[in-house]
Structures are given as structure tokens and as C-alpha cells.
């Protein structure tokens, strides 16, 4: 997983999901970058202009952990 603090150019990315979407604040988003290498194909942006890139396998592991409830402790009840 890598962190890229530069302002990302999102125009070539395929949008998958927007988290929040109830405002116009630059909500976190999930994208697929079809032109990226396999280990950087999934892109998660935050509302501060940063992004994290990871492989589809790493993202699948994150989804599995979330479905199993292992991330519940980091969210408010």
C-alpha cells in the first residue's frame, strides 16, 4: 500500500463508490485505475486531497475484515 500526498488527477479513474455524498465537501471516494500496475490498481481518496493505492487483493482483504466485523471498533456505535 502506498500513500500519495499529491493532489490526484482523478479524470482517468473509474469511480466505484462515494462515501458520504450528502455534501459538496470532496467526500472520500473509491476508484479503479485501469492503467496502474496491479499493486496500485485500487485508489481510495480522502477529502483532504490525499490518496492510498493498493492491489485488488489488498482491497479484498480489507472488505473481508470489514464484513467479519473486525473494523467495527473504529466506527461510532
N, C-alpha and C positions, 0 to 999 in steps of 0.2 A: 504494500500500500504506500502511496506517495502523497505528499501534500504539496500543492502548487499555490503559492500566495499571490501569483499574478492574477490580474483581472481576466477571467476566462472569456474566450470567444466561443459563444455557445451556438452560433449560427449553423455550424456543420454537424451538430449533435442531434440525435433522435430523442425527443422528450418521452419519458416513461411515466413520471408522476410528479406532482407538485404537492408539497407538504405544507398545509395551511390553506393558501389560496383564498382566504377570506379578506385579504387586504391587498394593498399595492406596495408592499414593502420589500419586494425581492425575496419572496419565500424560498426556502430550501427546495431544490429540485433534484430529480434523478434522471440521468441521461445515459444513452449508449453512444459511444464514439466508434462508429464502424471503421474509421481509418486508423485507430490506435492499435498498438500491439496488444496481444491477448492479455498481458498482465496489467494493462491500463484501460481496458475497454469500458468499464463501468465508471461513470462520473457522477459524484454527488456534490452539489454546490450548496453553500450556505448563504445567508442573507447579508454577509459581510464581504462578498466577492471572492471568497476562497473556494477551493475545491479539493476533493480527495478522489484519486483514481485507484481502481482496484480491478482485479480479474473477476470474471463471471463466477469462478469457483469461490473466491473470497466472498463475493456478494451472496452467493447461495448459502455459504456457511453462516453469514450474518442473519439471513432470513430464517434459517433453521433454528438458530439460537433464539431469535425473537419469537418464533412460533412455539418453542418449548418453554417460554416464559422466563428465560434467563436474563432478559433485559428489563423486566418489569420493575426492578428495584430503582432504575434510573428515571422512571416517569412518575409524576404525581398521581396519587390514588384518585 
